[in-house]
Amino acid sequence: GVEFRKATLDSSPTLVKPLMFGNNLDGYAMYAPQHARALRKSMLAWLQLPSPTCARRHYAHITILDRKRSRRIMHAETLRQALADAVSPQRIRLVYFEDTSFAAQMAVLSDTDILITPHGAQLASVPFLRPCASVLEIFPFHYCLPYFYGSLAS
């Protein structure tokens, strides 16, 4: 496996327990939830974005994060409209991160309570969701890797 000994999370290096990439998915990304929280806090500070809290809102902010090419949600706009009709006045967004700056992606995610997205690399952004956010990961038919991105959640 590949071993990582240091990670820079703030302005000073922070030692973390070694992460091993082996034959299973244990420790795939983060050794513990506090590492995901530290990553989120550092990146949001670097981007000068406010740190989100777990405070309850009057209504949830729901983001449908789709992909333009492979593993995309069929009829994503129809899904967005159906959700908007069903849960009004909740805020529903349909976004695509291709050609979107990292800062803009972080701003959307740090304001998201419920993320709906197909399985794929865009789920590497899970650490930047609001604390207490939920993720609905959509897998293609006959394809499932449960917990693949789960270690990124804090």
NORDA-V444753 format. One record per residue. N is the residue number from 0. RES is the residue in one letter. SS is DSSP state (2 for helix, 1 for strand, 0 for the rest). Layout:
n:N res:RES ss:SS
n:N res:RES ss:SS
//
This chain:
n:0 res:G ss:0
n:1 res:V ss:0
n:2 res:E ss:1
n:3 res:F ss:1
n:4 res:R ss:1
n:5 res:K ss:1
n:6 res:A ss:1
n:7 res:T ss:1
n:8 res:L ss:0
n:9 res:D ss:0
n:10 res:S ss:0
n:11 res:S ss:0
n:12 res:P ss:1
n:13 res:T ss:1
n:14 res:L ss:1
n:15 res:V ss:1
n:16 res:K ss:1
n:17 res:P ss:1
n:18 res:L ss:1
n:19 res:M ss:1
n:20 res:F ss:0
n:21 res:G ss:0
n:22 res:N ss:0
n:23 res:N ss:0
n:24 res:L ss:0
n:25 res:D ss:0
n:26 res:G ss:0
n:27 res:Y ss:0
n:28 res:A ss:0
n:29 res:M ss:0
n:30 res:Y ss:0
n:31 res:A ss:0
n:32 res:P ss:2
n:33 res:Q ss:2
n:34 res:H ss:2
n:35 res:A ss:2
n:36 res:R ss:2
n:37 res:A ss:2
n:38 res:L ss:2
n:39 res:R ss:2
n:40 res:K ss:2
n:41 res:S ss:2
n:42 res:M ss:2
n:43 res:L ss:2
n:44 res:A ss:2
n:45 res:W ss:2
n:46 res:L ss:0
n:47 res:Q ss:0
n:48 res:L ss:0
n:49 res:P ss:0
n:50 res:S ss:0
n:51 res:P ss:0
n:52 res:T ss:0
n:53 res:C ss:0
n:54 res:A ss:0
n:55 res:R ss:0
n:56 res:R ss:0
n:57 res:H ss:0
n:58 res:Y ss:0
n:59 res:A ss:0
n:60 res:H ss:1
n:61 res:I ss:1
n:62 res:T ss:1
n:63 res:I ss:1
n:64 res:L ss:1
n:65 res:D ss:1
n:66 res:R ss:0
n:67 res:K ss:0
n:68 res:R ss:0
n:69 res:S ss:0
n:70 res:R ss:0
n:71 res:R ss:0
n:72 res:I ss:0
n:73 res:M ss:0
n:74 res:H ss:0
n:75 res:A ss:2
n:76 res:E ss:2
n:77 res:T ss:2
n:78 res:L ss:2
n:79 res:R ss:2
n:80 res:Q ss:2
n:81 res:A ss:2
n:82 res:L ss:2
n:83 res:A ss:2
n:84 res:D ss:2
n:85 res:A ss:2
n:86 res:V ss:2
n:87 res:S ss:0
n:88 res:P ss:0
n:89 res:Q ss:0
n:90 res:R ss:1
n:91 res:I ss:1
n:92 res:R ss:1
n:93 res:L ss:1
n:94 res:V ss:1
n:95 res:Y ss:1
n:96 res:F ss:0
n:97 res:E ss:0
n:98 res:D ss:0
n:99 res:T ss:0
n:100 res:S ss:0
n:101 res:F ss:2
n:102 res:A ss:2
n:103 res:A ss:2
n:104 res:Q ss:2
n:105 res:M ss:2
n:106 res:A ss:2
n:107 res:V ss:2
n:108 res:L ss:2
n:109 res:S ss:0
n:110 res:D ss:0
n:111 res:T ss:0
n:112 res:D ss:0
n:113 res:I ss:1
n:114 res:L ss:1
n:115 res:I ss:1
n:116 res:T ss:1
n:117 res:P ss:1
n:118 res:H ss:0
n:119 res:G ss:0
n:120 res:A ss:2
n:121 res:Q ss:2
n:122 res:L ss:2
n:123 res:A ss:2
n:124 res:S ss:2
n:125 res:V ss:2
n:126 res:P ss:2
n:127 res:F ss:2
n:128 res:L ss:0
n:129 res:R ss:0
n:130 res:P ss:0
n:131 res:C ss:0
n:132 res:A ss:0
n:133 res:S ss:1
n:134 res:V ss:1
n:135 res:L ss:1
n:136 res:E ss:1
n:137 res:I ss:1
n:138 res:F ss:0
n:139 res:P ss:0
n:140 res:F ss:0
n:141 res:H ss:0
n:142 res:Y ss:0
n:143 res:C ss:0
n:144 res:L ss:0
n:145 res:P ss:0
n:146 res:Y ss:0
n:147 res:F ss:0
n:148 res:Y ss:0
n:149 res:G ss:2
n:150 res:S ss:2
n:151 res:L ss:2
n:152 res:A ss:0
n:153 res:S ss:0
//
